[in-house]
Amino acid sequence: MVTDVFGAVVPGRPTGVLADVWGRSAVRDVVLTVGAAAAVGLAAQLALPVPGSPVPITGQTFAVLLAGAVLGPGRGVAGMVLYAVAGILGVPWFADGGSGWPGATGGYLLGFIVAAALVGRLAALGADRRPGHMIGLMLIGNLLIYLCGVPWLALATTLDVPEAVSQGLFPYLLGDALKMTLAIGLLPGAWLLLDRKRAG
């Protein structure tokens, strides 16, 4: 009998994350790690400027949390570290094709790493297999990103904390809700299809 992180019985379902269903190898892990970094880089190009804020609206948070949940904590963190380090060293895959030291947005990069670690760990315990639990997973992941990103934004600029919250949090909540809605169906749906395939 398998139980998820919330204690619910999940009979017949394997432990671990989706990426492990078809086995693991060193080559596969490297490919998945690089793929996670590239996915975040691609999502960063879907950028909309926010008036008055140095932080654009992008698809990054969705890609980060999805990578953590699908790959687990080890490969998820490795992918986010690769994304951050490669971007700082010159790979033009930060928002709008940017690269180099991120300055005011550096805290969000740190948040990506922290969020991938915790989301990946919780997903490995089964938190990505039910829509209700997936809501909690996404909320926790987004909260960690903002807890790192908003204070950094305040320290790196002349903004005080309320201004940093206004410019670094509030404009992104609607987009986060939309991403959350997509993720709620995506991962639990993938596990459901997998269970049906195994049963059939």
Steps between C-alpha positions, in 0.01 A plus 500: 500500500635841400400825669569847370650791691156591636436148631249397235516140386611467140465128422698361211683822414878510492693728727722761342441753226379471144850512353588178686212292365704380201821446696811703573848525354781753518446603138125541553559708812737734314257539211211573735705749703612692191146479364360652820742793478416550132127487571531778758712698255238459230221596741697812593462626144123519549545832676265791554640818658335631815491882511717630783647159584830344391336156519306396188216250491638176352423131481802415714327415825277246327801335335696500826225340707414252227867400469529448875183291513584286195871451564517493879723705728845393376458552127259789554753692710782411261296636209431828678863541608606437139248756377620765746874441461492473121292818476737689728794379289343628181243257359222735380205318652390732778185706435500665155827333405694655785809361671759604757455585867124535551511784752150574625362165386772282652279400792253339264778283357589391853131435559490276192765275656333487842155442351622222270653324800189504718247448221708211370517341841128532560422367153720198566279432804185514288384861520471532120243223459176667608365838386439622854850412609641654184346832602695488825816401316476796263413742778802391704729525199382847403523618861863390524587682179344823628654462847841503332422742219316786668747570785788482251317747278469740793868466594624536141297813429383810685160342562374449852331169586139609425613641164692180424189296578294730277745472211639150552194301609156645433528538119576129462225340706248470217755332276597267783137402543476413131821296512371323810178409324697345216728306735206371704377306200833421336690288752209321669366435150832348394499268802141401428585409140800304622285309750248416229774380269642278775156364585420434134 
